[in-house]
């Protein structure tokens, strides 16, 4: 099926041609599977990276934790980042001048634990996969807002605790951005081969 956009663009099923420049369309959403979870009584929410993306996501995670707590769930929140607030961070990240020199994870944990009456554990160190310890009836969501491949690889290793079953208990939400683009990816297994998984409808 073809459409004519502004007399200059040809749209097909797989790409857009904008005056001799072709842009591939990502159709992953069209092939997505539903996320299957169970009714866990305990939930751990981890925010790894409290800078450009993580500092803005932090209040939403604590708010989510509060809502889940009010629904009777046992919620634990963890903010992880070894870095300190610098003056260059103040306009672009969710920090103010009074916080310059303070650890990012500790600053956000204090701010939002007071605001939402939720305990938030701050860890002022680089993330270690060994901190994620699966326990019975616990859902663990590790939200990664880091800016380097080594950190992402370290965080991804927590998924090896999952077995190939329809309802994994550890999820990795990876968030990142550059100046003009960004991505949000959600995964529960290390393999990219869909034939290795049993997706139930």
N, C-alpha and C positions, 0 to 999 in steps of 0.2 A: 504494500500500500504506500503510495507516494503523496506528499502534500507539498504545496508551493508556499513558502514563507517569505513574505516581503520581496517576491520576485527574484530572490537571490539564493535561497536555501532549499535544498532538496532533502526531505526527511524520509528515511527508509526504516525498515524494521531494526536495523542494527547501527546506523550511523547518521550523522548530520553533516552535510557538506556546506560550509560557510565560505563562499568565495574561494574555492580551491584549497581550503583547510578542512580536513576531516576530523571530526570528534567522535570517538566511539561512545556509544551509550552503554551504561552499565545496567543490565537487566536482572541483577541478582535478586531484587525484591520480587520479581515475577516468579522466581523459582524458590522462594523462601519457604521454610517449614515452620509450623507453629512451635512455640516454646512450651514444653510440657514440664510442669513442676508438680510437686506434691504439697500438701499443707504442712509445712515445717513449723515447729513450735519455737525454734531458735534461729536467729538470723544474724550473720556477721556482715557488716558493710565496711569494706576497706577502700580508702581513697589513697592511692599511691601517686604522689606528685601534687603539690599544693601551690603551683605557680600560675602560669598564664591561663590554663584551662581549669585546673583543679581548684584554684582559689574561688572561682565563680561557681563551680559545681558543689563545693562544700556545703553551703547552706541548704541546698536541695536534698543532699544526702541525709543531713541531720533532720530535716523536716520529714523525710520519708521514714527515718528511724522512729521519730515521734509518733507518726501515724500508725506504724506497725506495732509500736509499744502499746498504744491505746487500744489496739485490737487484740491485746493479750499475748503478743509475741515477746520473747526475750531477745532484746536487740543489743548488740555490741557494735560500737563504731570505732574505727581506727583511722587516723590521718598519719601518713608517712611522708617525710621529706627531710633530707639533711641540710637543705639550703636555708639561708637567711635572707630576709627582706633587704633589698638594696634600693637606693633612691630611683634607679631606672625602672623598678617594678611598680612604683606607686601609681602611675597613671594607667598602666596597661593591665595590672593585676588587682585583685580585690584587697589592697592594703592601703594604709595611710602613712603620712610622714612620721607619726608618733610610733609606728611599728618598725621603722628602719633599724636594722641590726638584730632584730628578734628572729628566732627560728620560725619558718613559715607554718609547719605542722602545729607547733605549740600555740602560735598566735591564733590560727583559725579554730583549733580545738577549744581554746579558752573562750573565744568570742561566741561560738555557736553553742557550746555546752551551757553557757550562761543564758543565752537568748532563748534556747529551746528546752531548757531543763533536762538535758540528756547528757549522760557521761560520754565524753569522747576521749579516747586514749591517743595521745600524740607520741609518735616515734620519730626522733630526730636523727635517723640513720638511713642509709640506703636500704631498700627493701630486700628481705631475705625470704626465699620461698619456704624455708623451714618454719616460718612463723604461721603458715597456714596449716592447721591441724584439723582434718575432718573429724567430726564427732557425730554421734547418732542424732538423727532428726534435726540437723543443722544445715541451713542454706548459707553458702558463702558467696558473696559477690565482690570481686576485686575490680575496682574501677581504676584503670591506669590512665593517668594524665602526665605521662613522662615524655621527655624530648630526645630520647636516644634509643637506638636499637638494642644495646646491651641491657638496659633496664627493662625494655619490653620482653626480651627473651627470658630474663630472670622471672618476670611476673607470669609469663605463659607457662612456666614449668609447674605451677600449682595445678594445672589441668590434668597432670598425670595421675592424680588421685582419683579421677573419675573413671568409672568402668563404663563399658559400652552398654548402657541401658537407657531406656527412654527418658528417665528423669535424673539427670546428673545433679550432684549437690554442690558443685563449684562452678561458677560462671566468671568469665573474664570480659569486662566491658572496657574496650580500648578506645580512648578519645584523643584526638590530636588535631593540630591545625598548623597551617603556614600563614603567610600574609593574606592570601586570597582563597584559600580552600581549607577544608577540614574533613575528618572522617570519624565515624562512630561505628565500631565493630563489636558484635557480641558473639562469644563462642564458649563452648563447653568441652571441646576435645582438641587434642593436638593434631590428629590426622585431618587432611583436607580431602580425603577420598570418601565420597558419600556412600559408597558401597559397603563401607565398614560399619555403618550405623543402621539401627533398626528404628525408623521413624514411624510412629503409630499415628493414625489419623484420628 
